[in-house]
C-alpha cells in the first residue's frame, strides 16, 4: 500500500476516537437523555413517572374496630368465667365499659387482668360500679403497624390480580402508604379497587317484621336496616346483625356468566370451614332469603331454595363485566383491616 494511504488510515484511526470523546465531553446530557429514552423504550414507562397516590389508615375507625373486638372478648371471657353483669358491655371512644354485679366484682377484675398479653390493656374502676378496659398506647401503635403492613399486602394482591402494569406499594411514615404505578388508563378505578374496604358478610334477612314497619318505627335490637348498592336503587332490607360467614372464608372467586340469563356474575368457593357453616345455615333456613353484604351494602338477597352443601355459590346483582371482575379481585384478596383515606393523588409526571 502506498505510504500516502497508510498515513490517511492512521490519521482516521486517531481522529474518530478523539471526535467521539469530544462529543461525549461536550454533550453528556444529550447522550444520557438518549440512553434514558432507549431504556424506557425497552422497559416501558417508569414507576416514578407514572400515576401515584397516597392513602392513610383511618386511625379512628381502626381504634373503633379494635374496641368492638375487645368488647366481644370481654363479654366472652366473663361468660366463660360465669361472672354476672348488670348491663351489657359498652364501647366508648376510650375503650370498653362493663358493669359486673357487686358479688362478682373482684372476680371480674382478676379475670380481666389476665385478658390478652401483658401490657396490652389498662384497667380502672369508676363510679357506679363500672370497670373500664382500654388499650395501652403501645398496643395501639402495634395495631396501627400491623394494619399498615396488612393493607400493603392486600393492595399488592389486588393490583397484581388486575395486571397490565408495574407497581410499587410501600409505607410512608407511621400511618400512610404510597402507591406508584407505571401507567393507568383509569386512575379512578385503580384507586377505588386499591382502597375499597371490601368487608364481605353473609347474613340472614330478618322476616319477623316488614322492612317498611322497621323504617317507620325501629328495627329489632338484633337486626339493622341496610340498603342495596346503587345499581339496585338503594332498596332497604332488614338484615340480622349476626354474621353467618365472612369474606375470610372465601377460598376463591372468579367472574363468569349466568348460564340462563348470560348476565355477568361472580362464582365463588368457600374454604372447608366456610362450606360447613354455609351448608348448615342453608339447611336450617330453606325458604328464607339471605343477604350478601359488602361494606354494609346489600349486593343481593336470594331466597334459599334448597340446602347448598357443595361449598360453592354465585353472586348476581346487575353486574357489568368490569364490576364482576373487580368484585372477584376484592373477594380473592380479602378485606382491608381498616378504611383507607386518599390524601394525595397525581395522574402522572414529576
PyMOL commands that set and color helices and strands:
alter all, ss='L'
color gray80, all
select helices_A, chain A and resi 3-26+28-43+59-80+102-112+127-129+137-162+187-195+211-216+230-232+247-249+272-284+321-333
alter helices_A, ss='H'
color red, helices_A
select strands_A, chain A and resi 52-57+85-91+96-100+121-125+131-135+167-172+176-181+200-204+223-228+236-240+245-246+250-257+264-270+290-294+297-300+312-315+340-346
alter strands_A, ss='S'
color yellow, strands_A
deselect
rebuild
show_as cartoon
